[in-house]
C-alpha cells in the first residue's frame, strides 16, 4: 500500500478525488472550498486591531482553519514518509535550457539555485520571491479568491466570475512562464 501512495497518481484518479471535495463540502456543511480565506480568519483571530475587514464571527469558519492545518500537516507527513530521495527527473532538453539560467541543482522540487536566503538579497531573488509573493497575494485578493477556490469550487458551481478569474490565471501564468520569467532568470 505504501508503494502505491509513493507513486504519482494519474489525472483520472487524482482529478475526480479533488473534484469530489466540492459536493462533499456542500452536502456535509454547505461550505465552499477555498484556501485564501483562511488568512483572513487567522488575522481576525489574532490581530486585536479594530479593522472593519476583520470584524466578523471568524469562529463560524473554524472548519477552514482545520482544513488548512490538515493540508500543512499532510504535506509534512507526506514529505517525511512518502518523500522521494532521488533527484527530480528533468528532461535533457530542459536541463540544457536551465543551465543558461544558472539552474543546475535538481535535488528539490524548487530549485535551490534561485530559491534560497542568499538569492533573496539579489535583484533576481527579490523579484521572484518578494515581488512575486506580493503579486500573488494582491491578485488573490483582487480576484476574490485563489485558484483553488475559483477553478475548483467556482467552476463546479457554474459561476461566471470564477470562469473569468480562471481564464485570467491561465493567461497570466502563460505570460509569466514564457515571456517574463526567462528575462528575470537572466538577471
N, C-alpha and C positions, 0 to 999 in steps of 0.2 A: 504493500500500500504506500509506503514511504517513497519508493521509487516512482510510483505513478504521480505523486504530488510534486516530485522534483522536476518532472518533465514539463515543458511548456504545453499548455492546453490549447487545442485547436480553436479557432474562432467560433466554430459551430457549437462548441461546448461552453466556452467562457462567455461569449456574447449573450446567449439566452440566460445564463445564470445572472449576469449583471442586469439584463433587462427584466428579469423576474423580481428584482428588488422593488420596481415601481408598483406593480399590483400588490405585492406583499405589504409595502408601506401604506398604500391606500386602503387596503382591506383590513389590515390589522389595527390601524390607528388614525386613518385619514391624515397621514403625514406626507410631506413632499420630500423627495430626495435632493440633497444638495450639501456641499461641504463648506462653502464660503460663509454661510450664515453663522457658522459656529464661532467665528472670530468675533462677531457682534455679540453673541451670547456670553463669550468669555469676558469681553470688555464690560458688558453690562453687569456681570457678576463681580468683577474685580476692581473696576475703576469707580471710585466713590464720587466723581465729579457729577454735577447736575447738568450733563449734556442731554438735551432732549432726545437725541437719536438712541441713547442707551436707557431711557426711562420707559421701560415696559416690563412685563412679567416674564423674565427670562427663564424662570423655573418651569414654565409650561413647555419649554423647548429643551429640557434637560436630556431627553432621549437623544437629541442631536449631538450633545457633548459626549455621551456614552458611545455613540456611533463612531465619532471621530477618534475617541480614545481607543476604541476597538481596532480601527484602521491602523493607528500608530503601534499598538501592541502587536497586532497581527503582522505588521511589517518587521518589527524587531524579532519576533519569534520565527517568522518565515526566513529572515536573513540568517538567523543563527542555526536553525535546524535544516532548512532547505537550501541554504546558500550553495552556490556553485564555486568551488575553489579554483577552477580553471579560468584562464584569461577569456575575455569576451571575444567571440568569434566575429571577425571583421573581414570582409572580402578583400582580396589583394588590390583590386582597383580602388576601393575606398581608402585602404591603407596608404597607397601612393598619393592620393589627394590630401589626406590628413597630414602627411609628413610635411607638405608645403606650408601647412598652418602651424607646425610645431607640435602636433599631437602624435605621440608615439607610444604612450602607456595605455594599454587596454586591460588593466587588471580590475577595473571597476566599471560600473555602468556609466558613471560620469567621469570624463577624462580628467585625471589629476593634473595634467599638464596645464589646463586652463582654469580648473575649479579648485583652488586652494587658497590659504590665507595670504601667501606671498603675492599671488597674482591679483588679489583683491585691490592691492595698492598700486596697480598699473592701470593705464587707460583702458586696455582691453578687458581686464578683470572687473574694473569698476563698471564699465558699460554692460558687460554680461550679467554680473551678479546684482549690483545695486540698482542701476537704471532699469535693467530687465525686470527685477523683482518689483520695482515701483510701478512699471507699466502693466505688469500682470495684475497687481492689486488694484490699480486705477481702473483698468479695463473690466475687471470683475465687478467692481462697484458700479461703474458706468453702465454696464450691460445688465445689471440687476441680478447677477448670479454668475457662477463659474461654469466651466464646460460640462461638468457632470450634471449640474442642475438643469442647464438648458438642453444639452444634447441627449441626455438620458430621460430625465423627467419631463421636461417641457415638450420635446418632440413626441413622446409617447402619449401626451395629453392633447396633441394637435394644437399647441399654442403658437400662433403666428410670431410673436416676439422671439420665441425660442428658436424658430426656424431662421429668422433674420440674424440672431446672435450667433447661431452655429455656423451659418454661411460666412459671417464676418470672421469668426475664429479661424475657419479653414483658410480663407483668403489671406488673413493676417499671418498665419503660420507659414503658408507657401511663400509669401513675400519675404518674410524674415529669414526662413531657412535657405532660400535660393537666391535672393537678391541683396539682402543686407548683411547677414551673418558672414559670408565669405570676406567682406571688406573689414568687418570687426576682427575676425580671426587673423587678418594680415597685419594688424597693428603691432 
